[in-house]
Amino acid sequence: MLNSFRMSTFAIATAAACIASPAVSAEHTVLIEDGGYFPTITYAMQGDTIVFVNDSNATQTVSGPNDSWTSGSIPVDGSFALALMEDTPLTFNGGVDLEGFDIEGQISYDPAPLDE
């Protein structure tokens, strides 16, 4: 009887700790390449951080639509971290691809698709 009580108390305490613990945020890396972003779509959640790493041959700037946020100049091999908030736009852009078209990346709060 005492063992059953202890096990029940432990189970309730463990469940309460799991429910009360804060969600863990994740960090996602987006490479700024010459001509595009990799990946082009980043699957994340609010509270996560996206780190833009300049892997191109020139200084780069990444911005949200209508300059809602901007990284400022990111030097070659430099980085910029963006914390995702409720009002963070889900698209970003900066620079042009090898054919002169604007490059754009996306953030999705959907689950990442499974590889086949």
ROKE-808289 format. One line per field, with one value per residue (C-alpha): chain; x, z, y; residue in one letter. Coordinates in Angstrom, 1 decimal, decimal comma, always signed. Each point is the difference from the previous one (the first is absolute). Layout:
! ROKE-808289
cadena [A|...] .
X [X|...] .
Z [Z|...] .
Y [Y|...] .
residuo [A|...] .
//
This chain:
! ROKE-808289
cadena [A|A|A|A|A|A|A|A|A|A|A|A|A|A|A|A|A|A|A|A|A|A|A|A|A|A|A|A|A|A|A|A|A|A|A|A|A|A|A|A|A|A|A|A|A|A|A|A|A|A|A|A|A|A|A|A|A|A|A|A|A|A|A|A|A|A|A|A|A|A|A|A|A|A|A|A|A|A|A|A|A|A|A|A|A|A|A|A|A|A|A|A|A|A|A|A|A|A|A|A|A|A|A|A|A|A|A|A|A|A|A|A|A|A|A|A] .
X [+0,0|+2,8|+1,9|-3,1|-0,5|+3,7|-0,3|-3,2|+1,5|+3,1|-2,1|-2,1|+3,2|+1,6|-3,1|-0,2|+3,6|-0,4|-3,1|+1,6|+3,3|+0,5|+0,2|+3,5|+0,8|+2,2|+2,6|-0,2|+2,8|-0,7|+3,0|+0,2|+1,6|+0,9|-3,4|-2,3|-0,7|+0,4|-2,4|-2,6|-2,6|+0,8|-2,4|-0,1|-2,2|-0,7|+2,8|+2,6|+3,0|+1,2|+3,7|+0,8|+3,6|+1,6|+1,6|+0,3|+2,9|-1,3|-1,6|-3,8|-3,1|-3,2|-3,3|-3,6|-2,8|-0,1|+3,2|-2,1|+3,4|+3,5|+3,3|+2,1|+3,2|+1,2|+3,6|+1,3|+0,0|-2,0|-3,5|-3,2|-2,5|-3,7|-2,3|-3,4|-2,9|-3,7|+0,2|+3,2|-0,8|+0,3|+2,0|+3,5|+2,1|+3,2|+2,2|-0,5|+0,6|+2,4|-2,6|-0,7|-3,3|-0,7|+0,6|-2,5|-0,2|-2,9|-0,7|-2,8|-1,6|-1,3|+1,6|+3,0|-1,0|+1,4|+2,7|-1,2] .
Z [+0,0|+0,9|-3,2|-2,0|+1,7|-0,7|-3,6|-0,4|+1,6|-2,2|-3,1|+0,9|+0,8|-3,3|-2,0|+1,7|-0,7|-3,7|-0,3|+1,9|-1,8|-2,7|-3,7|-1,3|-2,8|-2,9|-2,2|-3,7|-2,5|-3,3|-2,3|-2,2|-3,2|-3,2|-1,7|+2,7|+3,5|+1,3|+0,9|-1,8|+2,5|+3,7|+2,2|+3,4|+2,9|+1,7|+2,6|-2,2|-1,3|-3,6|-0,5|-3,5|-0,9|-2,9|-2,1|-3,1|-1,5|+1,0|+2,9|+0,2|+1,6|+0,8|+0,6|+0,7|-2,3|+0,0|+2,2|+3,0|+1,2|-1,5|+0,8|-1,0|-1,9|+0,6|-0,9|-1,8|+2,6|+2,4|+1,4|+1,2|+2,4|-0,2|+2,8|-1,3|+1,6|-0,6|-2,4|-1,9|-3,7|-1,6|-3,0|-0,3|-2,9|-0,9|-3,0|-3,4|-1,5|-2,8|-2,6|+1,7|+1,6|+3,7|+2,3|+2,7|+2,8|+2,1|+3,6|+0,5|+3,3|-1,6|+0,8|-2,2|-2,8|+0,5|-2,5|-2,1] .
Y [+0,0|+2,4|-0,8|+0,6|+3,4|+1,0|-1,0|+2,0|+3,0|-0,3|-0,3|+3,1|+2,0|-1,0|+0,9|+3,4|+0,7|-0,8|+2,2|+2,9|-0,1|+2,7|-1,0|-0,2|+2,3|-1,1|+1,7|-0,3|+0,9|+1,6|+0,4|+3,0|-1,3|+1,8|+0,1|-1,4|-1,3|-3,5|-1,3|+2,2|-1,0|-0,3|-2,0|+1,6|+1,0|+3,3|+0,5|-1,7|+1,9|+0,1|+0,7|+1,4|-0,9|+1,8|-2,7|+2,2|+1,9|+3,5|+1,9|-0,8|+1,5|-2,0|+1,8|-0,7|+1,4|+3,8|+0,0|-1,3|-1,2|+0,1|-1,7|+2,9|-0,9|-3,6|-0,4|-3,1|-2,9|+2,3|-0,8|+1,7|-1,6|+0,6|-1,0|-1,1|+1,9|-0,1|+3,0|-1,1|-0,1|-3,4|+1,2|+1,6|+1,3|+1,7|+0,0|-1,5|-3,4|-0,8|+1,1|+3,3|-1,0|+0,9|-2,9|-0,9|-2,5|-1,2|-1,0|-2,6|-0,9|-3,2|-3,3|-0,8|-2,5|-3,4|-1,3|-2,8] .
residuo [M|L|N|S|F|R|M|S|T|F|A|I|A|T|A|A|A|C|I|A|S|P|A|V|S|A|E|H|T|V|L|I|E|D|G|G|Y|F|P|T|I|T|Y|A|M|Q|G|D|T|I|V|F|V|N|D|S|N|A|T|Q|T|V|S|G|P|N|D|S|W|T|S|G|S|I|P|V|D|G|S|F|A|L|A|L|M|E|D|T|P|L|T|F|N|G|G|V|D|L|E|G|F|D|I|E|G|Q|I|S|Y|D|P|A|P|L|D|E] .
//
